[in-house]
């Protein structure tokens, strides 16, 4: 085995972990020892809303709050737990299932909080339906394509020549029309149904003139 040169800087010391966590497509969060949200990545806020400062159990269905508290308490004392499924209330008030895992966050050897990440699962109790994109308006198709390119709301507004709030309204309408809980889910659905090409153009490349404002 090759020994690491102690004079060489550690790779982990140069990496932007905070930025990477914020860019994760899966919802991630940090909860302090008091059980309140202190940090949420963009995927979490998009799916569940901005809950920073709120007790984490408030966003969990009542029948599973005891389970969540037990797993949180294990992390606070430095223990680990298995991956488990948790029913969480999204920003629209619907209960969705997250396959979650978490780990203690330590500072100077002391646990100061808990870091958690989840993967959204299809609800077993929700009615099964095949999403259809046939009824999307031309503008919604255009917004979906720009989301697929990875553009944020201000960039979409600029590309379409509209105000930021108008772009947000189009995105909200797209999510309602498709039944998607997040922008990422809408893009994945579009790719699965063949509405979006998986090999999308890179942000900043124009495929043509923007569609007319509806």
PyMOL commands that set and color helices and strands:
alter all, ss='L'
color gray80, all
select helices_A, chain A and resi 11-14+17-23+42-48+56-59+62-76+138-148+153-160+164-178+183-192
alter helices_A, ss='H'
color red, helices_A
select strands_A, chain A and resi 28-32+37-40+84-89+95-107+110-121
alter strands_A, ss='S'
color yellow, strands_A
deselect
rebuild
show_as cartoon
